[in-house]
Amino acid sequence: MSPDAHPEAARHGRPGRAVPDSATVQDAADGNGPTLADRLRQAAVTHPGKPALHWQGRAITWSELDETVTRVARALAREAPPADAAGRPARVAVALPNSSEFVVSLLGALRAGLTAVPVNPGLTGRELRHVLVDSGASVLICTERIRDLVAAADLPTLSAVHTAPPATDEGDETFAVRGADDLAVLIYTSGTEGWPKGAMLSHGALAANHEQVGGIDPPVVGPEDTVLLALPLFHAYGLNAGLGAVLHHGATGVLVDDPGPDAALGEIARHRVSVLVGVPSMVQTWARADADNRAAAMAAVRVVVCGAAPLEPADAARFAEATGRPVHIGYGLTETAPVLTSTLVGGVPKAGSIGRPLPGVELRLVGADGVDLWRDGLAVPDDDPDELDLSDPAAGTDPGQIVVRGANLFSGYWPDGAGGADETGWWATGDIAYADADGDLFLVDRLGELILVNGFNVYPHEVELVLSAHPAVAESAVVGVPHPRTGETVRAYVVAVSGHRATGAELIAHCARNLARFKCPTDVEFVDVLPRSAIGKVRKTLLRPRPDGVRPVAPHPAAPPETDQPAPAGTTEETDA
C-alpha cells in the first residue's frame, strides 16, 4: 500500500499549517469517539498485529492501517479549507475502486474531522461534475481516469486532486473533534427529482446501525470473523454493512475489487472467510459454481447475507441446497445507514421475506389513507368499535408504505437537510410491503414504481415473479407506460434463457393464466441484458419512456456511455441498499 500522493496530480495545493475549523481538537491517540476512525484506533490498540485487511496478497495489520490513516489525515487537514459559514467541515471526495487506498482515504478524511464523499469511479463526466459541484468538495482522491475527466471542468471549490492518498509525517496528531451528530459521509443516491441527492449520514447514524445489528443473537459479525468486502465501498451497503462492520468489531476484511466470474470464491477459500456480504448475482454464482471450489470456499462460512436487490426464492433455495447454509436477506436504504430489517432477527429465513425490523428500529406500514396497518410486529386494530371486523388476523396485512424511526436515520439531503425525518422522527421510505401473521415483512415494490391501470394498483414485482416462472425467462423488468384509455399499461422487458424461444404473445398468455387481466403485460420486449447499477439493481429509469415517449438507450454493461441527461423526474434510480 503506497499512500504517498503523486505531486504532479495536485492542483492548486494549499501548503502551510493546518487551521483548525473547530475550537475543540482531539488527539488521534484517543480512540473513544464515535467515528469509524475512532473504532480503527481502538482495534489498533487492542490487537495491533492482527490483520485488518487482506489486499492483493498482503495482510495489512491494524497498527499499520492506523498509522497510514493518521499520515493521510495530517495531509488532508493541512490541505482542506476551514469549515464554511454554517460550520460544516470541508468535503473530501474519494473516487476509487475497492482498494486499501480507498480505505485510508475515507478514514483519513474522517480522522481529520472532514466529511468524506464516496464516489463511483465509473461515473461519466457530467455525473461526476454534478456530485463535485453539489457537494462543494475541495479535495478529490481519484483514479487517473477521473483526474482526466475533471481537468477541464469548471469546479470552483475543488482545490486539490490526487491520484493516490496524500500523506505526510509532518505535524502532530491533533485534529478537529467530531461528535455523533456531525456529518461523516455524504452519499449520493437518486430520488424522485432527477439528479442524485447527497444523503447526509452522521457519525452517530453509522455507529447506530452497528449497534442495531449487534442486537441480533447470535452475533452477525464479531472480532474473530473474516468478512468479504467485494461490494463497492462507495455504496452504503459495502461501506457501512461491510467495511464499517469490520471496523466496528475489529474483525478482518478481505478486499476484492473485481469478484470475477466465480464471485471471489478463490479469495473466500484462501482467507477462510466466515461472513459473506453479497448481492443476488453473487449468490447465484456461488450456487452454480464447481462443487469442489464451492466446498473449499464455504468451509469456514457461518453467515451469508444478501441485500441491495430482491433475491428470487428459487435462487436462495438453490444456494441452501448446494452449500447447506441459508441465505439471510436484509433490507435497507442509503438513508438508513443502511440496514432496517433482516431475516437474521427471526433466525430462520422465510422464502421471499425481508425479515423483521432490527432491534432499535421502529417500523410502521401505513396505508394510502395515512392509517397505520402494522407497527413493530403487530397489526393495528381498527379504532371504530362499532364496525364489524370481518378480517382474518392470520392473513397478515394489506400492503402499506414502510415508515421508520431510529438512530440510524440520515440527517436529510445535502445541503439543508430537506427530505429527512419529520418532527417526530419518522421517515417514509417510499417502499411498499406487507406483513404476514408471524410478523415477517415482504417487500412489494417502490411507491414510485406502482403502476395504475384504470385506477387499479399493479405491483411490478408481482408480475416479474410470474414471468420468472416461465422456463424461457431468465429475468425481467416490468414498468408502467402511458396509455390513452387506461392511464397506464404494463410493459415487460425480458431476457430469454439461452436456447429457449418464446414469443411475447406466449408470455402474455402465461401471465393471463396467473394474474388478473389488468395486471398482465400488454407489451413484451426482449432485450439482451437489463441495465444495472454498480450494486446490481435493475435501473428501470433506463427502461421507462421519457415524457417525450422515447425510451433511454440502456448502456452496455461493459461500456457505459457519456450522458447529459439526469434520471427522469418522478423515478428512482435504484441505488439503495
KOLVEX-868685 format. One record per residue (C-alpha): x, y, z; residue number from 1. Coordinates in steps of 0.02 Angstrom, whole numbers. Each point is the difference from the previous one (the first is absolute). Example, Ala and Ser with C-alpha at 12.3 -4.5 7.8 and 13.67 -1.06 7.14 Angstrom:
@east=615, north=-225, up=390, n=1
@east=69, north=172, up=-33, n=2
This chain:
@east=0, north=0, up=0, n=1
@east=77, north=164, up=-55, n=2
@east=-89, north=148, up=80, n=3
@east=117, north=132, up=-72, n=4
@east=-80, north=130, up=-111, n=5
@east=55, north=23, up=-179, n=6
@east=65, north=179, up=6, n=7
@east=-44, north=33, up=-182, n=8
@east=-181, north=-47, up=36, n=9
@east=-23, north=140, up=126, n=10
@east=-87, north=152, up=-69, n=11
@east=9, north=166, up=92, n=12
@east=61, north=-89, up=156, n=13
@east=-13, north=94, up=163, n=14
@east=168, north=-8, up=91, n=15
@east=24, north=58, up=176, n=16
@east=-60, north=-38, up=175, n=17
@east=-169, north=-75, up=36, n=18
@east=-132, north=122, up=56, n=19
@east=-121, north=-83, up=123, n=20
@east=-182, north=26, up=-51, n=21
@east=-60, north=-28, up=176, n=22
@east=48, north=73, up=167, n=23
@east=11, north=-177, up=63, n=24
@east=132, north=-122, up=-57, n=25
@east=39, north=-179, up=40, n=26
@east=155, north=-108, up=6, n=27
@east=-4, north=-144, up=-123, n=28
@east=62, north=-111, up=140, n=29
@east=-170, north=17, up=82, n=30
@east=-106, north=-136, up=-81, n=31
@east=-154, north=24, up=109, n=32
@east=-98, north=109, up=-121, n=33
@east=-150, north=-48, up=-108, n=34
@east=83, north=-6, up=-171, n=35
@east=58, north=-147, up=-105, n=36
@east=176, north=71, up=14, n=37
@east=-19, north=-12, up=189, n=38
@east=-48, north=-183, up=-16, n=39
@east=155, north=-25, up=-105, n=40
@east=107, north=71, up=140, n=41
@east=-84, north=-113, up=128, n=42
@east=35, north=-153, up=-106, n=43
@east=181, north=53, up=-24, n=44
@east=24, north=15, up=188, n=45
@east=-91, north=-163, up=40, n=46
@east=83, north=-113, up=-129, n=47
@east=132, north=97, up=-97, n=48
@east=77, north=-150, up=-88, n=49
@east=-163, north=-77, up=-59, n=50
@east=-43, north=17, up=-185, n=51
@east=-126, north=137, up=-31, n=52
@east=-4, north=-23, up=-189, n=53
@east=58, north=-126, up=-127, n=54
@east=38, north=88, up=-163, n=55
@east=91, north=-63, up=-154, n=56
@east=93, north=-136, up=91, n=57
@east=50, north=107, up=147, n=58
@east=-65, north=4, up=179, n=59
@east=-14, north=178, up=68, n=60
@east=-1, north=-1, up=190, n=61
@east=-108, north=113, up=106, n=62
@east=153, north=98, up=59, n=63
@east=62, north=24, up=-179, n=64
@east=-171, north=57, up=-57, n=65
@east=-16, north=119, up=146, n=66
@east=171, north=79, up=-30, n=67
@east=-35, north=24, up=-186, n=68
@east=-170, north=77, up=35, n=69
@east=80, north=125, up=119, n=70
@east=128, north=50, up=-133, n=71
@east=-140, north=27, up=-125, n=72
@east=-102, north=97, up=128, n=73
@east=146, north=118, up=32, n=74
@east=15, north=38, up=-186, n=75
@east=-186, north=25, up=-24, n=76
@east=-16, north=111, up=155, n=77
@east=135, north=113, up=-70, n=78
@east=-71, north=3, up=-175, n=79
@east=-186, north=21, up=33, n=80
@east=-75, north=173, up=28, n=81
@east=-81, north=47, up=165, n=82
@east=-182, north=-39, up=35, n=83
@east=-125, north=106, up=-95, n=84
@east=-109, north=137, up=73, n=85
@east=-127, north=-129, up=57, n=86
@east=135, north=-93, up=96, n=87
@east=3, north=-147, up=-120, n=88
@east=172, north=-80, up=-22, n=89
@east=82, north=-9, up=-171, n=90
@east=-48, north=-145, up=-114, n=91
@east=125, north=-126, up=-67, n=92
@east=-61, north=-99, up=-151, n=93
@east=70, north=-176, up=-22, n=94
@east=-25, north=-74, up=-174, n=95
@east=98, north=-162, up=10, n=96
@east=-41, north=-184, up=-25, n=97
@east=6, north=-120, up=147, n=98
@east=179, north=9, up=61, n=99
@east=105, north=40, up=152, n=100
@east=18, north=175, up=-74, n=101
@east=-189, north=25, up=9, n=102
@east=-1, north=-56, up=182, n=103
@east=141, north=114, up=58, n=104
@east=-70, north=148, up=-99, n=105
@east=-172, north=-16, up=78, n=106
@east=63, north=-31, up=176, n=107
@east=132, north=135, up=-18, n=108
@east=-136, north=126, up=-40, n=109
@east=-102, north=-54, up=151, n=110
@east=150, north=4, up=117, n=111
@east=42, north=175, up=-61, n=112
@east=-175, north=56, up=50, n=113
@east=-54, north=21, up=-181, n=114
@east=-149, north=-71, up=-95, n=115
@east=30, north=-142, up=-123, n=116
@east=-95, north=-9, up=-165, n=117
@east=16, north=-176, up=-73, n=118
@east=-20, north=8, up=-189, n=119
@east=-27, north=-135, up=-129, n=120
@east=162, north=1, up=-104, n=121
@east=-101, north=-55, up=-151, n=122
@east=-103, north=160, up=-11, n=123
@east=-6, north=97, up=-162, n=124
@east=71, north=176, up=-7, n=125
@east=-168, north=84, up=21, n=126
@east=-53, north=-112, up=143, n=127
@east=166, north=30, up=87, n=128
@east=-10, north=187, up=-23, n=129
@east=-172, north=2, up=80, n=130
@east=62, north=-90, up=156, n=131
@east=155, north=108, up=18, n=132
@east=-91, north=165, up=-28, n=133
@east=-150, north=-46, up=108, n=134
@east=107, north=-62, up=146, n=135
@east=124, north=143, up=-15, n=136
@east=144, north=-123, up=19, n=137
@east=168, north=87, up=22, n=138
@east=111, north=-155, up=-15, n=139
@east=-19, north=-147, up=-120, n=140
@east=93, north=-165, up=15, n=141
@east=-33, north=-99, up=-157, n=142
@east=54, north=-111, up=-143, n=143
@east=98, north=71, up=-146, n=144
@east=-156, north=-13, up=-107, n=145
@east=-98, north=110, up=120, n=146
@east=146, north=123, up=11, n=147
@east=-5, north=19, up=-188, n=148
@east=-189, north=26, up=0, n=149
@east=9, north=143, up=125, n=150
@east=154, north=83, up=-75, n=151
@east=-101, north=115, up=-113, n=152
@east=-156, north=11, up=107, n=153
@east=-57, north=159, up=86, n=154
@east=10, north=-52, up=182, n=155
@east=23, north=159, up=103, n=156
@east=13, north=-82, up=171, n=157
@east=122, north=-138, up=-50, n=158
@east=175, north=51, up=55, n=159
@east=98, north=-163, up=-10, n=160
@east=-8, north=-162, up=-99, n=161
@east=103, north=-155, up=44, n=162
@east=16, north=-168, up=-84, n=163
@east=59, north=-78, up=163, n=164
@east=-39, north=43, up=182, n=165
@east=106, north=150, up=53, n=166
@east=102, north=-35, up=155, n=167
@east=128, north=85, up=111, n=168
@east=100, north=-35, up=158, n=169
@east=9, north=185, up=41, n=170
@east=-108, north=74, up=136, n=171
@east=-84, north=-69, up=154, n=172
@east=-151, north=-113, up=18, n=173
@east=-121, north=131, up=57, n=174
@east=-158, north=14, up=-103, n=175
@east=-170, north=83, up=14, n=176
@east=-120, north=-93, up=113, n=177
@east=-156, north=-71, up=-81, n=178
@east=-150, north=-58, up=101, n=179
@east=-137, north=-125, up=-38, n=180
@east=-110, north=133, up=-80, n=181
@east=134, north=64, up=-118, n=182
@east=-2, north=-45, up=-184, n=183
@east=111, north=-150, up=-39, n=184
@east=-39, north=-46, up=-181, n=185
@east=-100, north=72, up=-142, n=186
@east=-63, north=-141, up=-113, n=187
@east=-88, north=44, up=-161, n=188
@east=-157, north=-98, up=-38, n=189
@east=-132, north=37, up=-129, n=190
@east=-173, north=50, up=55, n=191
@east=-161, north=66, up=-73, n=192
@east=68, north=163, up=-69, n=193
@east=122, north=-62, up=-132, n=194
@east=179, north=40, up=48, n=195
@east=83, north=-101, up=139, n=196
@east=-16, north=78, up=172, n=197
@east=126, north=-7, up=141, n=198
@east=-64, north=-99, up=149, n=199
@east=80, north=69, up=157, n=200
@east=53, north=-138, up=118, n=201
@east=69, north=51, up=169, n=202
@east=132, north=-92, up=99, n=203
@east=-137, north=-47, up=121, n=204
@east=-112, north=-73, up=-136, n=205
@east=140, north=-111, up=-65, n=206
@east=41, north=-61, up=175, n=207
@east=-183, north=-24, up=46, n=208
@east=-28, north=-123, up=-141, n=209
@east=140, north=-109, up=67, n=210
@east=-76, north=6, up=174, n=211
@east=-168, north=-50, up=-74, n=212
@east=72, north=-146, up=-98, n=213
@east=100, north=-43, up=156, n=214
@east=-165, north=-29, up=92, n=215
@east=-29, north=-157, up=-104, n=216
@east=38, north=-165, up=86, n=217
@east=108, north=-91, up=-47, n=218
@east=115, north=142, up=-57, n=219
@east=11, north=33, up=-186, n=220
@east=181, north=60, up=7, n=221
@east=127, north=-14, up=141, n=222
@east=185, north=38, up=24, n=223
@east=50, north=-176, up=-53, n=224
@east=-90, north=10, up=-167, n=225
@east=72, north=25, up=-173, n=226
@east=-120, north=99, up=-110, n=227
@east=-8, north=5, up=-190, n=228
@east=13, north=180, up=-63, n=229
@east=-42, north=-25, up=-184, n=230
@east=-144, north=123, up=-11, n=231
@east=41, north=177, up=-59, n=232
@east=59, north=101, up=149, n=233
@east=-70, north=160, up=-75, n=234
@east=-175, north=-74, up=30, n=235
@east=-80, north=7, up=173, n=236
@east=-19, north=-191, up=4, n=237
@east=183, north=-35, up=-33, n=238
@east=60, north=150, up=100, n=239
@east=-90, north=-23, up=165, n=240
@east=-73, north=-176, up=1, n=241
@east=167, north=-65, up=-66, n=242
@east=151, north=109, up=40, n=243
@east=-88, north=86, up=146, n=244
@east=-38, north=-167, up=81, n=245
@east=183, north=-51, up=-12, n=246
@east=52, north=163, up=82, n=247
@east=-136, north=-2, up=132, n=248
@east=40, north=-176, up=59, n=249
@east=186, north=-5, up=-33, n=250
@east=-26, north=-146, up=-120, n=251
@east=101, north=-36, up=-158, n=252
@east=-53, north=53, up=-174, n=253
@east=43, north=-81, up=-166, n=254
@east=2, north=139, up=-130, n=255
@east=-50, north=-49, up=-176, n=256
@east=-6, north=123, up=-144, n=257
@east=-62, north=-114, up=-139, n=258
@east=-89, north=-158, up=63, n=259
@east=23, north=-79, up=-171, n=260
@east=-104, north=-140, up=-78, n=261
@east=6, north=-105, up=160, n=262
@east=-55, north=144, up=114, n=263
@east=162, north=-5, up=100, n=264
@east=-11, north=-184, up=49, n=265
@east=189, north=-13, up=-6, n=266
@east=24, north=144, up=123, n=267
@east=-137, north=-68, up=112, n=268
@east=88, north=-169, up=10, n=269
@east=176, north=73, up=16, n=270
@east=-43, north=109, up=150, n=271
@east=-130, north=-115, up=79, n=272
@east=-135, north=133, up=-7, n=273
@east=-135, north=-26, up=132, n=274
@east=-125, north=138, up=-46, n=275
@east=-57, north=24, up=-179, n=276
@east=-81, north=168, up=-40, n=277
@east=-70, north=-12, up=-175, n=278
@east=-130, north=43, up=-130, n=279
@east=-114, north=-117, up=-99, n=280
@east=118, north=-22, up=-147, n=281
@east=137, north=-61, up=117, n=282
@east=-116, north=-124, up=86, n=283
@east=-54, north=-66, up=-169, n=284
@east=182, north=-22, up=-54, n=285
@east=49, north=-90, up=160, n=286
@east=-148, north=-118, up=-15, n=287
@east=50, north=-50, up=-177, n=288
@east=188, north=-9, up=28, n=289
@east=107, north=-156, up=-14, n=290
@east=-43, north=-110, up=149, n=291
@east=180, north=-22, up=60, n=292
@east=42, north=185, up=-14, n=293
@east=-161, north=46, up=88, n=294
@east=31, north=-125, up=141, n=295
@east=175, north=69, up=28, n=296
@east=-67, north=178, up=6, n=297
@east=-143, north=-38, up=118, n=298
@east=103, north=-101, up=124, n=299
@east=11, north=141, up=128, n=300
@east=-157, north=98, up=-48, n=301
@east=-127, north=16, up=141, n=302
@east=-109, north=147, up=-59, n=303
@east=-58, north=48, up=-174, n=304
@east=-96, north=163, up=-21, n=305
@east=-72, north=70, up=-161, n=306
@east=-73, north=170, up=-36, n=307
@east=-8, north=146, up=-123, n=308
@east=-128, north=-86, up=-113, n=309
@east=-130, north=-138, up=17, n=310
@east=68, north=-178, up=2, n=311
@east=-118, north=-121, up=-85, n=312
@east=-57, north=-136, up=121, n=313
@east=55, north=-133, up=-124, n=314
@east=177, north=70, up=2, n=315
@east=3, north=2, up=189, n=316
@east=-61, north=-180, up=5, n=317
@east=129, north=-53, up=-130, n=318
@east=142, north=77, up=103, n=319
@east=-61, north=-79, up=161, n=320
@east=-11, north=-171, up=-82, n=321
@east=173, north=16, up=-77, n=322
@east=89, north=65, up=155, n=323
@east=-102, north=-57, up=148, n=324
@east=-12, north=181, up=58, n=325
@east=-149, north=118, up=-7, n=326
@east=7, north=171, up=-82, n=327
@east=-61, north=137, up=116, n=328
@east=-83, north=148, up=-84, n=329
@east=17, north=179, up=56, n=330
@east=-90, north=158, up=-52, n=331
@east=50, north=180, up=17, n=332
@east=43, north=161, up=-89, n=333
@east=144, north=121, up=-12, n=334
@east=-99, north=119, up=110, n=335
@east=-7, north=-129, up=141, n=336
@east=187, north=-37, up=9, n=337
@east=-59, north=-123, up=-74, n=338
@east=-84, north=-151, up=85, n=339
@east=-180, north=4, up=64, n=340
@east=-57, north=-181, up=0, n=341
@east=76, north=-173, up=-11, n=342
@east=-56, north=-181, up=3, n=343
@east=139, north=-23, up=128, n=344
@east=-113, north=84, up=128, n=345
@east=-123, north=-145, up=-5, n=346
@east=140, north=-126, up=-22, n=347
@east=-74, north=-100, up=-144, n=348
@east=-15, north=77, up=-174, n=349
@east=-172, north=-12, up=-77, n=350
@east=-15, north=-10, up=-189, n=351
@east=-25, north=173, up=-74, n=352
@east=8, north=90, up=168, n=353
@east=111, north=147, up=48, n=354
@east=-14, north=-52, up=182, n=355
@east=-42, north=106, up=150, n=356
@east=58, north=172, up=62, n=357
@east=170, north=6, up=84, n=358
@east=2, north=28, up=188, n=359
@east=-11, north=188, up=23, n=360
@east=-89, north=32, up=-166, n=361
@east=-183, north=49, up=11, n=362
@east=-99, north=-45, up=-156, n=363
@east=-179, north=32, up=-56, n=364
@east=-99, north=-47, up=-153, n=365
@east=-111, north=144, up=-49, n=366
@east=-148, north=-11, up=-120, n=367
@east=-38, north=123, up=-139, n=368
@east=-123, north=86, up=117, n=369
@east=138, north=34, up=127, n=370
@east=-65, north=-129, up=123, n=371
@east=121, north=-123, up=81, n=372
@east=-23, north=-180, up=-55, n=373
@east=143, north=-76, up=101, n=374
@east=125, north=60, up=127, n=375
@east=152, north=-87, up=74, n=376
@east=-64, north=-176, up=-29, n=377
@east=-184, north=24, up=34, n=378
@east=-148, north=37, up=-112, n=379
@east=-87, north=161, up=52, n=380
@east=-182, north=-30, up=50, n=381
@east=-141, north=105, up=-70, n=382
@east=-41, north=145, up=115, n=383
@east=-186, north=-9, up=-35, n=384
@east=-77, north=-115, up=133, n=385
@east=-170, north=0, up=-86, n=386
@east=63, north=-65, up=-167, n=387
@east=-13, north=-188, up=-24, n=388
@east=175, north=-72, up=-25, n=389
@east=-5, north=-130, up=-137, n=390
@east=189, north=-7, up=-26, n=391
@east=101, north=-158, up=23, n=392
@east=143, north=37, up=122, n=393
@east=95, north=-150, up=-66, n=394
@east=8, north=76, up=-173, n=395
@east=119, north=142, up=45, n=396
@east=-18, north=177, up=-64, n=397
@east=-38, north=91, up=-159, n=398
@east=149, north=84, up=-85, n=399
@east=53, north=165, up=76, n=400
@east=145, north=120, up=-11, n=401
@east=148, north=-37, up=114, n=402
@east=25, north=145, up=121, n=403
@east=145, north=-11, up=123, n=404
@east=79, north=83, up=150, n=405
@east=169, north=-32, up=79, n=406
@east=172, north=69, up=42, n=407
@east=65, north=-65, up=-167, n=408
@east=-103, north=123, up=-104, n=409
@east=87, north=127, up=-109, n=410
@east=-4, north=187, up=37, n=411
@east=-90, north=42, up=-162, n=412
@east=69, north=44, up=-170, n=413
@east=146, north=115, up=-29, n=414
@east=17, north=143, up=31, n=415
@east=-150, north=56, up=104, n=416
@east=-67, north=-165, up=68, n=417
@east=-156, north=1, up=-108, n=418
@east=-93, north=-164, up=-19, n=419
@east=54, north=-70, up=167, n=420
@east=-103, north=-65, up=145, n=421
@east=-153, north=96, up=59, n=422
@east=-11, north=92, up=165, n=423
@east=-38, north=-162, up=92, n=424
@east=147, north=-92, up=-77, n=425
@east=-95, north=-106, up=-128, n=426
@east=59, north=-16, up=-180, n=427
@east=-100, north=-72, up=-146, n=428
@east=109, north=-114, up=-106, n=429
@east=-106, north=-4, up=-157, n=430
@east=2, north=-191, up=5, n=431
@east=-157, north=-106, up=14, n=432
@east=-10, north=-160, up=102, n=433
@east=-122, north=-111, up=92, n=434
@east=19, north=-106, up=156, n=435
@east=-57, north=-178, up=24, n=436
@east=-77, north=-70, up=158, n=437
@east=172, north=-42, up=71, n=438
@east=59, north=179, up=-13, n=439
@east=115, north=-31, up=-147, n=440
@east=5, north=136, up=-132, n=441
@east=-11, north=-22, up=-188, n=442
@east=56, north=139, up=-116, n=443
@east=-123, north=35, up=-140, n=444
@east=72, north=146, up=-98, n=445
@east=54, north=181, up=-3, n=446
@east=-145, north=120, up=23, n=447
@east=62, north=96, up=-153, n=448
@east=-2, north=-158, up=-105, n=449
@east=-180, north=-43, up=37, n=450
@east=-97, north=-16, up=-164, n=451
@east=-179, north=65, up=-5, n=452
@east=-108, north=-88, up=-130, n=453
@east=-177, north=72, up=0, n=454
@east=31, north=51, up=180, n=455
@east=51, north=-176, up=54, n=456
@east=171, north=-27, up=81, n=457
@east=124, north=-111, up=-92, n=458
@east=160, north=-43, up=93, n=459
@east=139, north=-34, up=-127, n=460
@east=86, north=-128, up=111, n=461
@east=-155, north=-109, up=2, n=462
@east=-1, north=-4, up=-190, n=463
@east=187, north=-33, up=-6, n=464
@east=-20, north=-150, up=116, n=465
@east=-130, north=-75, up=-117, n=466
@east=110, north=30, up=-152, n=467
@east=150, north=-80, up=87, n=468
@east=-100, north=-161, up=18, n=469
@east=-4, north=-22, up=-189, n=470
@east=141, north=-115, up=-60, n=471
@east=50, north=119, up=-140, n=472
@east=26, north=151, up=116, n=473
@east=170, north=30, up=79, n=474
@east=-50, north=167, up=77, n=475
@east=-119, north=142, up=-29, n=476
@east=-40, north=179, up=46, n=477
@east=-177, north=70, up=-1, n=478
@east=-42, north=184, up=-16, n=479
@east=-153, north=105, up=-28, n=480
@east=-19, north=95, up=-164, n=481
@east=-131, north=131, up=-46, n=482
@east=-161, north=-62, up=-80, n=483
@east=-137, north=114, up=-70, n=484
@east=-144, north=-104, up=67, n=485
@east=59, north=-79, up=162, n=486
@east=123, north=134, up=57, n=487
@east=142, north=-126, up=8, n=488
@east=30, north=-175, up=-65, n=489
@east=127, north=-133, up=44, n=490
@east=156, north=-26, up=-105, n=491
@east=125, north=-141, up=31, n=492
@east=182, north=-4, up=-53, n=493
@east=58, north=-180, up=-6, n=494
@east=170, north=-85, up=-12, n=495
@east=-28, north=-173, up=-74, n=496
@east=85, north=-157, up=61, n=497
@east=135, north=-53, up=-122, n=498
@east=-67, north=-135, up=-116, n=499
@east=-182, north=33, up=44, n=500
@east=-119, north=88, up=-118, n=501
@east=-161, north=85, up=46, n=502
@east=-105, north=137, up=-75, n=503
@east=-73, north=151, up=86, n=504
@east=-173, north=-72, up=-29, n=505
@east=49, north=-161, up=89, n=506
@east=64, north=96, up=151, n=507
@east=-155, north=109, up=6, n=508
@east=-107, north=-158, up=-4, n=509
@east=106, north=-73, up=140, n=510
@east=-33, north=155, up=105, n=511
@east=-186, north=-8, up=-39, n=512
@east=-7, north=-174, up=76, n=513
@east=77, north=64, up=162, n=514
@east=-53, north=181, up=19, n=515
@east=-155, north=106, up=-9, n=516
@east=-23, north=75, up=-172, n=517
@east=45, north=179, up=49, n=518
@east=169, north=-60, up=69, n=519
@east=52, north=-88, up=-161, n=520
@east=128, north=79, up=-117, n=521
@east=-72, north=67, up=-160, n=522
@east=173, north=12, up=-76, n=523
@east=156, north=-109, up=16, n=524
@east=169, north=57, up=-64, n=525
@east=147, north=-121, up=-5, n=526
@east=171, north=72, up=47, n=527
@east=174, north=-75, up=12, n=528
@east=33, north=72, up=174, n=529
@east=-88, north=106, up=130, n=530
@east=93, north=160, up=49, n=531
@east=65, north=-11, up=177, n=532
@east=78, north=115, up=128, n=533
@east=172, north=-33, up=73, n=534
@east=-80, north=-96, up=143, n=535
@east=-102, north=-111, up=-116, n=536
@east=-173, north=79, up=2, n=537
@east=-98, north=15, up=-161, n=538
@east=-3, north=183, up=-53, n=539
@east=-180, north=18, up=-56, n=540
@east=28, north=183, up=-38, n=541
@east=95, north=-58, up=-154, n=542
@east=-149, north=-105, up=-55, n=543
@east=-145, north=114, up=41, n=544
@east=-48, north=119, up=-143, n=545
@east=39, north=183, up=22, n=546
@east=-142, north=127, up=-10, n=547
@east=36, north=18, up=-186, n=548
@east=-39, north=-185, up=-21, n=549
@east=179, north=-51, up=-39, n=550
@east=79, north=-137, up=105, n=551
@east=178, north=42, up=55, n=552
@east=127, north=-118, up=-77, n=553
@east=59, north=-125, up=129, n=554
@east=191, north=5, up=14, n=555
@east=102, north=-153, up=-40, n=556
@east=64, north=-66, up=166, n=557
@east=181, north=4, up=-58, n=558
@east=-1, north=175, up=-71, n=559
@east=-113, north=128, up=84, n=560
@east=-23, north=149, up=-117, n=561
@east=15, north=182, up=43, n=562
@east=-170, north=77, up=29, n=563
@east=-57, north=177, up=29, n=564
@east=-172, north=-53, up=61, n=565
@east=-48, north=-21, up=183, n=566
@east=-120, north=-136, up=51, n=567
@east=-177, north=48, up=-50, n=568
@east=-101, north=90, up=132, n=569
@east=-116, north=-109, up=102, n=570
@east=113, north=-152, up=-4, n=571
@east=124, north=-86, up=112, n=572
@east=169, north=-59, up=-62, n=573
@east=7, north=-150, up=114, n=574
@east=166, north=21, up=90, n=575
@east=-54, north=-33, up=178, n=576
@east=57, north=-143, up=105, n=577
